[in-house]
Amino acid sequence: MICTHLSDRFAWVKDESRFLAGDWSTAVTGAPVLESAAAWLDCTIRSRSPAGTHTLFVGEVQASR
């Protein structure tokens, strides 16, 4: 079952209280990591390019699991 409550929270809550839901830890880089995620990447943004109504980001992976 896919739970949308956490993704909706991050879409609409813009302050630090959005992290009050979910089980969080910290990556070696200091980035917050959702423990129940199947996988995650922490990246440094290397470039941004407009793509229609969106922006394409290219990142260099600093940490993953």
Biopython code that builds the backbone (N, CA, C, O; Angstrom):
import numpy as np
from Bio.PDB.StructureBuilder import StructureBuilder

atoms = [
    (1, "MET", "N", (0.831, -1.187, 0.000)),
    (1, "MET", "CA", (0.000, 0.000, 0.000)),
    (1, "MET", "C", (0.871, 1.245, 0.000)),
    (1, "MET", "O", (1.812, 1.344, 0.788)),
    (2, "ILE", "N", (0.571, 2.192, -0.870)),
    (2, "ILE", "CA", (1.322, 3.440, -0.952)),
    (2, "ILE", "C", (0.665, 4.466, -0.040)),
    (2, "ILE", "O", (-0.538, 4.711, -0.134)),
    (3, "CYS", "N", (1.460, 5.064, 0.844)),
    (3, "CYS", "CA", (0.945, 6.089, 1.750)),
    (3, "CYS", "C", (1.292, 7.458, 1.199)),
    (3, "CYS", "O", (2.463, 7.777, 0.996)),
    (4, "THR", "N", (0.283, 8.255, 0.962)),
    (4, "THR", "CA", (0.512, 9.581, 0.401)),
    (4, "THR", "C", (0.548, 10.673, 1.465)),
    (4, "THR", "O", (0.883, 11.817, 1.159)),
    (5, "HIS", "N", (0.209, 10.340, 2.710)),
    (5, "HIS", "CA", (0.125, 11.393, 3.726)),
    (5, "HIS", "C", (1.459, 12.100, 3.925)),
    (5, "HIS", "O", (1.475, 13.315, 4.125)),
    (6, "LEU", "N", (2.571, 11.384, 3.875)),
    (6, "LEU", "CA", (3.873, 12.014, 4.088)),
    (6, "LEU", "C", (4.281, 12.863, 2.885)),
    (6, "LEU", "O", (4.810, 13.961, 3.059)),
    (7, "SER", "N", (4.044, 12.371, 1.672)),
    (7, "SER", "CA", (4.380, 13.179, 0.494)),
    (7, "SER", "C", (3.497, 14.424, 0.429)),
    (7, "SER", "O", (3.973, 15.494, 0.049)),
    (8, "ASP", "N", (2.218, 14.302, 0.796)),
    (8, "ASP", "CA", (1.338, 15.471, 0.842)),
    (8, "ASP", "C", (1.829, 16.476, 1.876)),
    (8, "ASP", "O", (1.774, 17.685, 1.654)),
    (9, "ARG", "N", (2.305, 15.972, 2.998)),
    (9, "ARG", "CA", (2.821, 16.861, 4.047)),
    (9, "ARG", "C", (3.985, 17.695, 3.517)),
    (9, "ARG", "O", (4.049, 18.896, 3.777)),
    (10, "PHE", "N", (4.895, 17.082, 2.785)),
    (10, "PHE", "CA", (6.038, 17.814, 2.246)),
    (10, "PHE", "C", (5.641, 18.728, 1.096)),
    (10, "PHE", "O", (6.324, 19.719, 0.836)),
    (11, "ALA", "N", (4.560, 18.419, 0.411)),
    (11, "ALA", "CA", (4.084, 19.283, -0.663)),
    (11, "ALA", "C", (3.471, 20.565, -0.108)),
    (11, "ALA", "O", (3.557, 21.613, -0.747)),
    (12, "TRP", "N", (2.853, 20.500, 1.074)),
    (12, "TRP", "CA", (2.093, 21.644, 1.574)),
    (12, "TRP", "C", (2.671, 22.305, 2.815)),
    (12, "TRP", "O", (2.434, 23.494, 3.025)),
    (13, "VAL", "N", (3.412, 21.592, 3.639)),
    (13, "VAL", "CA", (3.993, 22.184, 4.854)),
    (13, "VAL", "C", (5.416, 22.615, 4.533)),
    (13, "VAL", "O", (6.247, 21.789, 4.157)),
    (14, "LYS", "N", (5.700, 23.899, 4.679)),
    (14, "LYS", "CA", (6.999, 24.424, 4.239)),
    (14, "LYS", "C", (7.975, 24.729, 5.379)),
    (14, "LYS", "O", (9.044, 25.283, 5.125)),
    (15, "ASP", "N", (7.646, 24.389, 6.607)),
    (15, "ASP", "CA", (8.580, 24.648, 7.701)),
    (15, "ASP", "C", (9.095, 23.330, 8.275)),
    (15, "ASP", "O", (8.765, 22.254, 7.777)),
    (16, "GLU", "N", (9.889, 23.424, 9.303)),
    (16, "GLU", "CA", (10.526, 22.240, 9.885)),
    (16, "GLU", "C", (9.539, 21.255, 10.503)),
    (16, "GLU", "O", (9.901, 20.104, 10.742)),
    (17, "SER", "N", (8.310, 21.672, 10.766)),
    (17, "SER", "CA", (7.341, 20.751, 11.372)),
    (17, "SER", "C", (6.975, 19.608, 10.430)),
    (17, "SER", "O", (6.391, 18.616, 10.868)),
    (18, "ARG", "N", (7.306, 19.726, 9.154)),
    (18, "ARG", "CA", (7.007, 18.629, 8.223)),
    (18, "ARG", "C", (7.765, 17.355, 8.600)),
    (18, "ARG", "O", (7.348, 16.258, 8.229)),
    (19, "PHE", "N", (8.873, 17.488, 9.332)),
    (19, "PHE", "CA", (9.662, 16.324, 9.753)),
    (19, "PHE", "C", (9.124, 15.664, 11.014)),
    (19, "PHE", "O", (9.689, 14.668, 11.467)),
    (20, "LEU", "N", (8.044, 16.191, 11.595)),
    (20, "LEU", "CA", (7.485, 15.595, 12.809)),
    (20, "LEU", "C", (6.773, 14.283, 12.528)),
    (20, "LEU", "O", (6.574, 13.487, 13.446)),
    (21, "ALA", "N", (6.385, 14.039, 11.284)),
    (21, "ALA", "CA", (5.776, 12.762, 10.895)),
    (21, "ALA", "C", (6.844, 11.904, 10.235)),
    (21, "ALA", "O", (7.685, 12.425, 9.503)),
    (22, "GLY", "N", (6.825, 10.615, 10.477)),
    (22, "GLY", "CA", (7.801, 9.701, 9.874)),
    (22, "GLY", "C", (8.941, 9.389, 10.821)),
    (22, "GLY", "O", (9.132, 10.069, 11.829)),
    (23, "ASP", "N", (9.697, 8.355, 10.490)),
    (23, "ASP", "CA", (10.843, 7.908, 11.288)),
    (23, "ASP", "C", (12.107, 8.359, 10.559)),
    (23, "ASP", "O", (12.475, 7.775, 9.540)),
    (24, "TRP", "N", (12.772, 9.392, 11.074)),
    (24, "TRP", "CA", (13.906, 10.019, 10.401)),
    (24, "TRP", "C", (15.223, 9.698, 11.089)),
    (24, "TRP", "O", (15.280, 9.547, 12.309)),
    (25, "SER", "N", (16.282, 9.594, 10.291)),
    (25, "SER", "CA", (17.646, 9.517, 10.807)),
    (25, "SER", "C", (18.466, 10.511, 9.990)),
    (25, "SER", "O", (17.908, 11.312, 9.240)),
    (26, "THR", "N", (19.781, 10.461, 10.135)),
    (26, "THR", "CA", (20.653, 11.407, 9.442)),
    (26, "THR", "C", (21.710, 10.646, 8.650)),
    (26, "THR", "O", (22.330, 9.716, 9.165)),
    (27, "ALA", "N", (21.910, 11.040, 7.407)),
    (27, "ALA", "CA", (22.965, 10.459, 6.564)),
    (27, "ALA", "C", (24.318, 10.974, 7.044)),
    (27, "ALA", "O", (24.374, 11.917, 7.833)),
    (28, "VAL", "N", (25.401, 10.371, 6.581)),
    (28, "VAL", "CA", (26.748, 10.817, 6.950)),
    (28, "VAL", "C", (26.992, 12.259, 6.517)),
    (28, "VAL", "O", (27.861, 12.936, 7.066)),
    (29, "THR", "N", (26.236, 12.722, 5.547)),
    (29, "THR", "CA", (26.354, 14.096, 5.044)),
    (29, "THR", "C", (25.593, 15.089, 5.909)),
    (29, "THR", "O", (25.763, 16.300, 5.764)),
    (30, "GLY", "N", (24.746, 14.578, 6.819)),
    (30, "GLY", "CA", (23.922, 15.433, 7.655)),
    (30, "GLY", "C", (22.508, 15.602, 7.139)),
    (30, "GLY", "O", (21.678, 16.225, 7.802)),
    (31, "ALA", "N", (22.219, 15.058, 5.965)),
    (31, "ALA", "CA", (20.885, 15.172, 5.375)),
    (31, "ALA", "C", (19.891, 14.284, 6.109)),
    (31, "ALA", "O", (20.250, 13.192, 6.551)),
    (32, "PRO", "N", (18.636, 14.738, 6.248)),
    (32, "PRO", "CA", (17.614, 13.886, 6.852)),
    (32, "PRO", "C", (17.269, 12.728, 5.923)),
    (32, "PRO", "O", (17.184, 12.900, 4.707)),
    (33, "VAL", "N", (17.071, 11.545, 6.510)),
    (33, "VAL", "CA", (16.768, 10.335, 5.739)),
    (33, "VAL", "C", (15.548, 9.667, 6.354)),
    (33, "VAL", "O", (15.505, 9.431, 7.561)),
    (34, "LEU", "N", (14.557, 9.362, 5.522)),
    (34, "LEU", "CA", (13.368, 8.648, 5.970)),
    (34, "LEU", "C", (13.724, 7.164, 6.065)),
    (34, "LEU", "O", (14.042, 6.538, 5.055)),
    (35, "GLU", "N", (13.671, 6.603, 7.269)),
    (35, "GLU", "CA", (14.107, 5.226, 7.500)),
    (35, "GLU", "C", (13.324, 4.193, 6.697)),
    (35, "GLU", "O", (13.875, 3.156, 6.331)),
    (36, "SER", "N", (12.061, 4.455, 6.419)),
    (36, "SER", "CA", (11.251, 3.475, 5.694)),
    (36, "SER", "C", (11.391, 3.574, 4.178)),
    (36, "SER", "O", (10.725, 2.836, 3.452)),
    (37, "ALA", "N", (12.236, 4.464, 3.693)),
    (37, "ALA", "CA", (12.437, 4.594, 2.247)),
    (37, "ALA", "C", (13.124, 3.349, 1.699)),
    (37, "ALA", "O", (14.033, 2.812, 2.332)),
    (38, "ALA", "N", (12.701, 2.894, 0.541)),
    (38, "ALA", "CA", (13.320, 1.724, -0.094)),
    (38, "ALA", "C", (14.759, 2.041, -0.502)),
    (38, "ALA", "O", (15.625, 1.166, -0.473)),
    (39, "ALA", "N", (15.006, 3.279, -0.876)),
    (39, "ALA", "CA", (16.343, 3.733, -1.260)),
    (39, "ALA", "C", (16.373, 5.254, -1.163)),
    (39, "ALA", "O", (15.323, 5.897, -1.187)),
    (40, "TRP", "N", (17.575, 5.836, -1.055)),
    (40, "TRP", "CA", (17.701, 7.285, -1.054)),
    (40, "TRP", "C", (19.059, 7.689, -1.609)),
    (40, "TRP", "O", (20.019, 6.920, -1.575)),
    (41, "LEU", "N", (19.116, 8.921, -2.126)),
    (41, "LEU", "CA", (20.351, 9.528, -2.627)),
    (41, "LEU", "C", (20.461, 10.923, -2.038)),
    (41, "LEU", "O", (19.470, 11.651, -2.000)),
    (42, "ASP", "N", (21.636, 11.311, -1.579)),
    (42, "ASP", "CA", (21.900, 12.686, -1.169)),
    (42, "ASP", "C", (22.876, 13.247, -2.193)),
    (42, "ASP", "O", (23.989, 12.741, -2.341)),
    (43, "CYS", "N", (22.462, 14.284, -2.894)),
    (43, "CYS", "CA", (23.242, 14.807, -4.018)),
    (43, "CYS", "C", (23.595, 16.276, -3.849)),
    (43, "CYS", "O", (22.881, 17.032, -3.190)),
    (44, "THR", "N", (24.707, 16.662, -4.454)),
    (44, "THR", "CA", (25.076, 18.057, -4.629)),
    (44, "THR", "C", (24.620, 18.445, -6.029)),
    (44, "THR", "O", (24.935, 17.755, -6.998)),
    (45, "ILE", "N", (23.882, 19.545, -6.138)),
    (45, "ILE", "CA", (23.389, 19.977, -7.451)),
    (45, "ILE", "C", (24.567, 20.501, -8.279)),
    (45, "ILE", "O", (25.305, 21.384, -7.843)),
    (46, "ARG", "N", (24.727, 19.942, -9.475)),
    (46, "ARG", "CA", (25.807, 20.342, -10.386)),
    (46, "ARG", "C", (25.310, 21.239, -11.508)),
    (46, "ARG", "O", (26.063, 22.077, -12.004)),
    (47, "SER", "N", (24.050, 21.078, -11.920)),
    (47, "SER", "CA", (23.503, 21.967, -12.941)),
    (47, "SER", "C", (21.986, 21.955, -12.887)),
    (47, "SER", "O", (21.366, 21.029, -12.364)),
    (48, "ARG", "N", (21.405, 23.018, -13.446)),
    (48, "ARG", "CA", (19.948, 23.160, -13.572)),
    (48, "ARG", "C", (19.660, 23.601, -14.992)),
    (48, "ARG", "O", (20.371, 24.442, -15.542)),
    (49, "SER", "N", (18.625, 23.038, -15.588)),
    (49, "SER", "CA", (18.237, 23.417, -16.948)),
    (49, "SER", "C", (16.728, 23.520, -17.032)),
    (49, "SER", "O", (16.020, 22.645, -16.533)),
    (50, "PRO", "N", (16.218, 24.588, -17.662)),
    (50, "PRO", "CA", (14.777, 24.671, -17.859)),
    (50, "PRO", "C", (14.309, 23.564, -18.793)),
    (50, "PRO", "O", (14.979, 23.246, -19.776)),
    (51, "ALA", "N", (13.162, 22.982, -18.484)),
    (51, "ALA", "CA", (12.579, 21.916, -19.308)),
    (51, "ALA", "C", (11.075, 22.161, -19.375)),
    (51, "ALA", "O", (10.306, 21.535, -18.646)),
    (52, "GLY", "N", (10.668, 23.053, -20.231)),
    (52, "GLY", "CA", (9.248, 23.408, -20.320)),
    (52, "GLY", "C", (8.812, 24.119, -19.061)),
    (52, "GLY", "O", (9.392, 25.137, -18.686)),
    (53, "THR", "N", (7.786, 23.588, -18.398)),
    (53, "THR", "CA", (7.292, 24.185, -17.159)),
    (53, "THR", "C", (8.019, 23.642, -15.933)),
    (53, "THR", "O", (7.630, 23.948, -14.805)),
    (54, "HIS", "N", (9.066, 22.843, -16.131)),
    (54, "HIS", "CA", (9.809, 22.210, -15.044)),
    (54, "HIS", "C", (11.279, 22.629, -15.101)),
    (54, "HIS", "O", (11.693, 23.360, -16.002)),
    (55, "THR", "N", (12.044, 22.166, -14.147)),
    (55, "THR", "CA", (13.497, 22.355, -14.145)),
    (55, "THR", "C", (14.144, 20.995, -13.985)),
    (55, "THR", "O", (13.751, 20.219, -13.114)),
    (56, "LEU", "N", (15.134, 20.696, -14.814)),
    (56, "LEU", "CA", (15.892, 19.451, -14.745)),
    (56, "LEU", "C", (17.142, 19.707, -13.905)),
    (56, "LEU", "O", (17.940, 20.586, -14.229)),
    (57, "PHE", "N", (17.310, 18.944, -12.835)),
    (57, "PHE", "CA", (18.476, 19.068, -11.964)),
    (57, "PHE", "C", (19.402, 17.879, -12.212)),
    (57, "PHE", "O", (18.938, 16.744, -12.321)),
    (58, "VAL", "N", (20.703, 18.132, -12.301)),
    (58, "VAL", "CA", (21.709, 17.072, -12.388)),
    (58, "VAL", "C", (22.529, 17.161, -11.105)),
    (58, "VAL", "O", (23.052, 18.221, -10.759)),
    (59, "GLY", "N", (22.633, 16.027, -10.404)),
    (59, "GLY", "CA", (23.336, 16.028, -9.125)),
    (59, "GLY", "C", (24.443, 15.003, -9.070)),
    (59, "GLY", "O", (24.418, 13.996, -9.777)),
    (60, "GLU", "N", (25.421, 15.278, -8.214)),
    (60, "GLU", "CA", (26.507, 14.339, -7.934)),
    (60, "GLU", "C", (26.193, 13.658, -6.602)),
    (60, "GLU", "O", (26.029, 14.327, -5.582)),
    (61, "VAL", "N", (26.112, 12.343, -6.615)),
    (61, "VAL", "CA", (25.745, 11.585, -5.409)),
    (61, "VAL", "C", (26.861, 11.678, -4.376)),
    (61, "VAL", "O", (28.022, 11.395, -4.668)),
    (62, "GLN", "N", (26.484, 12.082, -3.154)),
    (62, "GLN", "CA", (27.413, 12.176, -2.040)),
    (62, "GLN", "C", (27.251, 11.009, -1.062)),
    (62, "GLN", "O", (28.216, 10.593, -0.421)),
    (63, "ALA", "N", (26.032, 10.488, -0.952)),
    (63, "ALA", "CA", (25.740, 9.367, -0.054)),
    (63, "ALA", "C", (24.489, 8.667, -0.581)),
    (63, "ALA", "O", (23.652, 9.287, -1.237)),
    (64, "SER", "N", (24.368, 7.375, -0.290)),
    (64, "SER", "CA", (23.199, 6.616, -0.747)),
    (64, "SER", "C", (23.011, 5.375, 0.106)),
    (64, "SER", "O", (23.897, 4.963, 0.855)),
    (65, "ARG", "N", (21.824, 4.794, -0.034)),
    (65, "ARG", "CA", (21.524, 3.489, 0.570)),
    (65, "ARG", "C", (20.363, 2.896, -0.166)),
    (65, "ARG", "O", (19.923, 1.794, 0.160)),
]
sb = StructureBuilder()
sb.init_structure("model")
sb.init_model(0)
sb.init_chain("A")
sb.init_seg("    ")
for serial, (resi, resn, name, xyz) in enumerate(atoms, 1):
    if name == "N":
        sb.init_residue(resn, " ", resi, " ")
    sb.init_atom(name, np.array(xyz, "f"), 0.0, 1.0, " ", f" {name:<3s}", serial, name[0])
structure = sb.get_structure()
